Amino acid sequence: MAEYTQRRKASVGSHTSQELRKRENQDRKRSILYLILDYLKGNNLHKTYEALKTEAELGDLFTVCDNIDLDIILQEYQTYYNMKFQKEPQIIRRLSLSEKSTAGSVTQKVQSAGKLRTTPSTPQVSKVKEKSVIDKDDDFQFEIISIESQDKMPMAGGRRRSSQNSEQEKKILADYSGYTPEWREMADLIMKDVVPNTLGFTWQHCIGLDKPIELLKEATVYPFLYPDLFSNLTQTWTGVLLYGAPGTGKTLLAKALACEMNSTFINVTSSTFVSKWRGDSEKMIKVMFDLAKYYSPTTIFIDEIDALLSETKDTNHEASCRFKSELLVQMDGLLSSNESVFILATTNSPWKLDKALLRRFEKRILIPLPNEDAKVKMLKHYSNLRGENKNDWNNLIQLTENFSGCDIKNACKEMEMALVREQLKNVCKNKKVGSRRDATVEDLTTALKSVKPSLSQDYYKKVLEWNMEYGSR
């Protein structure tokens, strides 16, 4: 009886160990599939991602942990192999001619079998145009083709993306030469600040800013449209600073540039570079310029740059000094080559900027208050008044002294709200919502009298004095 009990326990123990090993193998296979799935998703291979997820029947109950991916596993294996055998491991090798023919026949059989097994309910992966791959003796080359067709790429104003921009979208972060998991993590944060060119802004929205528009075109648009005209120049403008009173259209120019220029547009915000870890802010600056060169041509836009880098703010703080130093080095350092990276910045207080930073902006453009012609265009655009005579417009212009473009827009909003208030009174009395009447010159005059300019004469005088000393003519 005792012997039978021992045999029974041994049998149960063997079955338990077998089940444990089987379960471990299943967990290992499942982990590998989820790692591959995460790699495909991280490299924007969405069609392959969906195909693997369907064929392997992988649900949404599991996901890869934050501290692991295929790249980390491969690096750790290479490190372990190098330490153990004092040489680098061989991960891939070139196929011989016989192996190529065998692999080709197997692929054809798999494809034919897959066509026979395909049913209407089985999801199919859309076909991708194949490209010929040139075999070389020393390099193993491959290219990932974008699955999205060019016809499906939206553009502002109904325009279609250029072939140059579609080539940028084929690039993936994993192909960057300096790729590391830490670099990828920072690059993902910066890629969230890339502005799409589907915002709907055009140069026509920048009323009265013809000179700044032409200077921006000289720095960004024309060198790529007419490269032969700029071939004799040592280098085009790589840094432009827009300065002036608040509400004059500096940020609006940047929005129009982001939509009109077929390039990568990175909007720099201070929240992106704030980190509790020492040295991460400087690393983020370097990663941003690496991305800008990788996805060139690129425009880096820094709004309110005096808030990030001022001559008087935290000048003695170590972190601020290191951040400023890294940005200056990346903009114009010994090893910097930013021919295809354009830097655009705006500020309301140019006198606060550091002189070393100011030197890196080759063009410093004043965005002035709108003149009389620009004011008339803005009033017509925002108020929809068309049939008034010249004397009416002259009287309205006299009420807009020291008004910026934003102030004129706010006055037109106030006029619209006055018409809405009239309708609200009628609704309270008659309980009916009627059609709103058209605005008149008297309505706009009342609105202009109720709105005050947002800047003082002394402030604008200080801006003009700085422009006389440091501004570009």
C-alpha positions in Angstrom: 0.0 0.0 0.0 2.8 2.4 0.9 4.6 1.6 -2.4 1.4 2.3 -4.4 1.0 5.6 -2.6 4.6 6.6 -3.5 4.0 5.6 -7.1 0.8 7.6 -7.2 2.5 10.7 -5.8 5.4 10.4 -8.3 2.9 10.1 -11.2 1.0 13.1 -10.0 4.2 15.0 -9.5 5.4 14.2 -13.1 2.1 15.3 -14.5 2.2 18.5 -12.5 5.8 19.3 -13.7 4.8 18.5 -17.3 1.9 20.9 -17.1 4.1 23.5 -15.5 6.6 23.3 -18.3 3.8 23.3 -20.9 2.3 26.4 -19.3 5.7 28.1 -19.2 6.2 27.4 -22.9 2.8 28.8 -23.7 3.5 31.9 -21.7 6.9 32.3 -23.4 5.3 32.1 -26.9 2.6 34.5 -25.9 5.1 37.0 -24.6 7.1 36.8 -27.8 4.0 37.4 -29.9 3.0 40.4 -27.8 6.6 41.8 -28.0 6.5 41.5 -31.8 3.0 43.1 -31.8 4.3 46.0 -29.7 7.3 46.5 -32.0 5.0 46.6 -35.1 2.7 49.1 -33.4 5.7 51.3 -32.4 7.0 51.4 -35.9 3.6 52.3 -37.5 3.3 49.0 -39.3 -0.5 49.0 -38.7 -1.5 46.6 -41.4 1.0 43.9 -40.3 0.0 44.6 -36.7 -3.7 43.9 -37.4 -2.8 40.8 -39.5 -0.6 39.3 -36.7 -3.2 40.2 -34.0 -6.0 38.4 -36.0 -3.9 35.3 -37.1 -2.4 34.7 -33.6 -5.8 35.5 -31.9 -4.2 38.0 -29.5 -6.8 39.9 -27.5 -6.6 43.2 -25.6 -6.2 41.5 -22.2 -2.4 41.8 -22.2 0.2 44.4 -23.1 3.9 44.7 -22.9 5.3 46.3 -19.8 6.8 49.8 -20.0 10.4 48.7 -19.1 10.9 46.1 -21.9 10.8 45.9 -25.7 12.5 43.9 -28.4 15.3 46.4 -28.8 16.2 46.2 -25.1 16.2 42.4 -25.3 18.5 42.3 -28.3 20.9 44.8 -26.7 21.1 42.8 -23.5 21.7 39.6 -25.5 24.5 41.2 -27.5 26.1 42.5 -24.3 25.9 39.1 -22.6 27.3 37.3 -25.7 30.1 39.8 -26.0 31.1 39.4 -22.4 31.0 35.6 -22.6 32.7 35.0 -25.9 34.5 38.3 -26.5 32.8 38.8 -29.9 29.6 40.2 -31.3 26.8 37.7 -32.0 25.6 37.1 -35.5 21.9 37.9 -35.7 21.2 37.7 -39.4 23.1 36.2 -42.4 22.8 36.3 -46.2 21.0 33.5 -47.9 22.8 31.4 -50.5 21.4 30.9 -54.0 20.0 27.4 -53.1 18.4 28.7 -49.9 16.9 31.7 -51.8 15.2 29.3 -54.4 14.0 27.1 -51.6 12.6 30.0 -49.6 10.9 31.4 -52.8 9.2 28.1 -53.5 8.0 27.8 -49.9 6.7 31.4 -50.0 4.7 30.7 -53.2 3.2 27.6 -51.6 2.2 29.5 -48.5 0.6 32.3 -50.6 -1.3 29.8 -52.8 -2.5 27.9 -49.7 -3.5 31.2 -48.1 -5.6 32.1 -51.1 -7.4 28.8 -51.0 -8.2 29.1 -47.3 -9.4 32.7 -47.6 -13.1 33.2 -46.8 -15.3 36.3 -46.9 -15.2 36.6 -43.2 -11.4 36.5 -42.9 -9.8 39.9 -42.8 -7.3 40.5 -45.6 -4.3 42.7 -45.5 -4.3 45.3 -48.3 -1.6 44.8 -50.9 1.4 47.1 -50.8 3.4 48.1 -53.9 6.6 46.2 -54.0 9.9 47.9 -54.6 13.0 46.2 -56.1 15.8 45.8 -53.6 19.3 46.0 -54.9 21.6 43.4 -53.4 25.1 44.5 -52.5 28.0 42.5 -51.4 28.5 44.2 -48.0 25.0 45.6 -47.1 21.7 44.1 -46.3 19.1 46.6 -47.3 15.4 46.8 -46.8 12.8 49.5 -47.0 9.4 49.8 -45.3 6.9 51.3 -47.7 4.1 53.5 -46.4 0.8 51.7 -46.7 -1.3 54.9 -46.8 -1.7 56.1 -50.4 -0.9 59.7 -51.3 -4.5 60.4 -52.3 -5.7 59.9 -48.7 -3.4 62.5 -47.2 -5.3 65.6 -46.3 -3.9 69.1 -46.8 -5.1 72.6 -45.8 -7.2 74.2 -48.4 -7.8 71.0 -50.3 -4.2 70.7 -51.4 -2.4 67.4 -51.6 0.9 66.5 -49.9 4.0 66.8 -52.0 6.1 63.7 -52.7 8.9 65.2 -50.5 6.5 65.2 -47.5 5.3 61.6 -48.2 8.9 60.5 -48.3 9.3 61.9 -44.7 6.3 59.9 -43.5 8.1 56.7 -44.7 10.8 57.3 -42.1 10.4 55.5 -38.8 12.3 56.3 -35.6 13.9 52.9 -35.4 15.9 53.6 -38.6 17.7 56.6 -36.9 21.4 55.9 -36.6 21.5 57.0 -32.9 18.5 55.0 -31.9 18.3 53.8 -28.3 15.3 53.1 -26.0 16.0 56.2 -24.0 16.3 58.3 -27.2 13.0 56.8 -28.5 11.2 57.7 -25.3 12.2 61.3 -25.5 11.6 61.4 -29.3 8.0 60.2 -28.7 7.4 63.1 -26.3 8.7 65.6 -28.9 6.7 64.1 -31.7 3.5 65.0 -29.9 4.4 68.6 -30.4 4.6 68.2 -34.2 1.9 70.5 -35.7 -0.1 69.0 -38.6 -0.5 71.1 -41.7 -4.3 70.7 -41.7 -5.1 73.6 -39.4 -6.6 75.5 -42.3 -4.5 78.7 -42.0 -3.1 80.5 -45.1 -1.0 83.6 -45.8 -4.3 85.4 -46.6 -5.2 85.2 -42.9 -2.2 87.4 -42.1 -3.8 90.8 -43.0 -1.3 93.7 -43.3 1.8 91.5 -42.8 3.1 91.4 -46.4 6.7 92.2 -45.5 7.1 89.5 -42.8 5.4 87.0 -45.1 7.9 87.7 -47.9 10.9 87.3 -45.4 9.5 84.0 -44.1 9.1 82.8 -47.7 12.7 83.8 -48.5 13.9 81.7 -45.5 11.7 78.6 -45.9 9.6 78.3 -49.1 11.8 79.7 -51.9 15.0 77.8 -51.2 13.1 74.5 -51.7 11.1 75.7 -54.7 14.0 77.4 -56.5 17.2 75.8 -55.3 19.2 77.1 -58.3 18.6 80.7 -57.3 20.1 80.0 -53.8 23.0 77.9 -55.0 25.6 80.7 -54.9 24.7 81.7 -51.3 26.8 80.3 -48.5 23.6 79.6 -46.5 20.0 80.8 -46.4 18.4 82.3 -43.3 18.3 79.7 -40.5 16.9 81.8 -37.7 14.2 84.5 -37.7 12.9 86.3 -34.6 9.5 88.0 -34.8 9.0 90.6 -32.1 6.4 93.3 -31.4 3.4 94.2 -29.3 1.0 91.4 -28.3 -1.8 90.7 -30.7 0.0 91.9 -33.9 0.0 88.5 -35.6 3.3 86.8 -34.7 1.8 83.4 -33.8 -0.7 83.7 -36.7 2.3 83.9 -39.1 3.7 80.7 -37.6 0.3 78.9 -38.0 0.2 80.0 -41.7 3.8 78.8 -42.2 3.0 75.4 -40.6 0.1 74.9 -43.1 1.7 76.4 -46.3 5.2 74.8 -46.0 5.4 71.1 -46.8 7.8 70.4 -44.0 7.9 69.1 -40.4 6.8 71.8 -37.9 7.7 71.3 -34.3 6.1 73.6 -31.7 8.4 73.9 -28.7 6.7 74.2 -25.4 8.3 74.6 -22.0 6.3 71.7 -20.5 8.0 69.2 -22.9 11.5 70.0 -21.5 10.6 70.1 -17.8 12.0 67.1 -16.0 12.8 66.2 -12.5 15.9 64.3 -13.5 19.2 66.1 -13.8 20.4 66.5 -17.4 17.1 65.3 -19.1 16.2 68.8 -20.3 19.5 69.2 -22.2 19.0 65.7 -23.7 15.6 66.7 -24.9 17.1 69.6 -26.7 19.6 67.4 -28.5 16.9 64.8 -29.4 14.7 67.6 -30.8 17.5 68.7 -33.2 18.2 65.1 -34.1 14.6 64.7 -35.1 14.6 68.0 -36.9 17.5 66.8 -39.1 16.1 63.3 -39.5 12.7 64.6 -40.7 14.2 67.6 -42.6 13.3 70.1 -43.9 12.0 71.1 -40.4 10.8 74.3 -38.8 11.3 74.6 -35.0 8.9 77.2 -33.6 9.5 78.7 -30.1 6.7 80.9 -29.0 7.4 83.5 -26.3 11.1 82.6 -26.3 11.8 85.2 -23.6 9.9 82.9 -21.1 12.4 80.1 -21.8 15.6 82.0 -22.3 15.8 85.5 -20.9 18.9 87.5 -19.9 17.5 88.2 -16.4 15.6 85.0 -15.5 17.5 82.5 -13.3 20.8 83.5 -14.7 22.7 82.0 -11.8 20.7 78.8 -11.7 22.7 75.8 -12.8 19.8 74.0 -14.6 18.9 77.2 -16.5 22.5 77.8 -17.6 22.9 74.2 -18.8 19.6 74.4 -20.7 20.5 77.7 -22.4 24.0 76.4 -23.2 22.7 73.3 -24.9 20.2 75.2 -27.0 22.9 77.7 -28.1 25.3 74.9 -29.1 22.6 73.1 -31.1 21.5 76.3 -32.9 25.1 77.3 -33.9 27.8 75.2 -32.4 31.0 73.7 -33.7 29.4 70.4 -34.8 26.0 71.7 -35.8 24.9 71.5 -39.4 21.4 73.0 -39.6 21.1 73.8 -43.3 17.7 72.1 -43.4 16.5 73.2 -40.0 14.8 76.6 -39.7 14.2 78.2 -36.3 11.3 80.6 -35.8 10.8 82.4 -32.5 8.5 85.1 -31.2 8.7 87.5 -28.3 6.9 90.5 -26.9 10.0 91.7 -24.9 13.1 91.4 -27.2 15.2 93.4 -24.8 15.0 90.5 -22.3 16.8 88.1 -24.6 20.4 87.0 -24.1 22.8 88.6 -26.5 24.3 85.3 -27.5 20.9 84.0 -28.4 20.0 87.2 -30.3 23.1 86.7 -32.5 21.8 83.3 -33.7 18.7 85.0 -35.2 20.0 86.4 -38.4 16.7 88.2 -39.2 15.0 90.1 -36.5 11.6 91.4 -37.9 9.4 93.9 -36.2 5.6 93.0 -36.5 4.2 96.5 -36.2 0.7 97.7 -35.3 -1.6 97.7 -38.4 -1.6 100.8 -40.5 -4.8 102.4 -41.9 -5.1 100.1 -44.9 -4.6 97.0 -42.8 -7.2 98.3 -40.3 -9.8 98.8 -43.0 -9.1 95.3 -44.3 -9.5 93.8 -40.8 -12.7 95.7 -40.0 -14.2 94.5 -43.3 -13.0 91.0 -42.7 -14.3 90.6 -39.2 -17.4 92.7 -39.3 -18.7 91.8 -42.8 -19.4 95.5 -43.5 -19.1 96.2 -47.2 -21.2 99.1 -48.5 -20.1 101.9 -46.3 -18.5 105.0 -47.8 -14.9 106.3 -47.3 -15.9 108.8 -44.6 -17.4 106.1 -42.4 -14.2 104.0 -42.6 -12.1 107.1 -41.8 -14.2 107.7 -38.7 -13.8 104.1 -37.6 -10.1 104.3 -38.1 -9.8 107.2 -35.7 -11.4 105.1 -33.0 -8.7 102.4 -33.4 -5.7 104.4 -32.3 -3.1 102.1 -30.7 -5.2 99.1 -31.6 -3.5 95.8 -32.5 -5.0 93.3 -34.8 -6.3 91.3 -31.9 -8.0 94.4 -30.4 -9.8 95.0 -33.7 -11.0 91.4 -33.7 -12.2 91.7 -30.1 -14.2 94.9 -31.1 -15.9 93.0 -33.9 -16.7 90.2 -31.5 -18.2 92.7 -29.1 -20.4 94.1 -32.0 -21.6 90.5 -32.7 -22.4 90.0 -29.1 -24.4 93.2 -29.0 -26.6 91.8 -31.7 -27.0 88.6 -29.8 -28.0 90.5 -26.7 -30.8 92.1 -28.6 -32.1 88.7 -29.7 -31.9 87.4 -26.1 -34.1 90.3 -25.0 -36.7 89.5 -27.7 -36.6 85.8 -26.7 -37.4 86.7 -23.1 -40.3 89.0 -24.2 -41.9 87.1 -27.1 -40.5 83.6 -26.4 -39.5 83.4 -30.1 -36.2 83.2 -31.7 -36.1 85.4 -34.8 -33.4 86.1 -37.4 -30.6 88.4 -36.3 -30.4 91.8 -38.1 -27.4 92.8 -40.0 -24.7 94.9 -38.4 -24.4 98.6 -39.1 -21.6 101.3 -38.8 -23.3 102.5 -35.6 -23.0 99.1 -34.1 -19.3 98.9 -34.9 -18.7 102.4 -33.7 -20.3 101.6 -30.3 -18.2 98.4 -30.0 -15.0 100.3 -30.8 -15.7 102.8 -28.1 -16.3 100.1 -25.5 -13.0 98.2 -26.3 -9.8 99.7 -25.0 -6.3 99.0 -26.6 -4.3 96.3 -24.8 -0.9 98.1 -24.9 0.3 101.5 -23.7 2.1 104.1 -25.8 5.2 103.9 -23.6 5.5 100.1 -24.2 5.2 100.4 -28.0 7.8 103.3 -27.9 10.2 101.0 -26.1 9.7 98.3 -28.8 10.4 100.9 -31.6 13.6 102.0 -29.8 14.8 98.5 -29.6 14.0 98.0 -33.3 16.1 101.0 -34.2 19.1 99.5 -32.4 18.9 95.8 -33.1 16.1 95.2 -35.7 16.7 94.2 -39.3 15.9 96.7 -42.0 
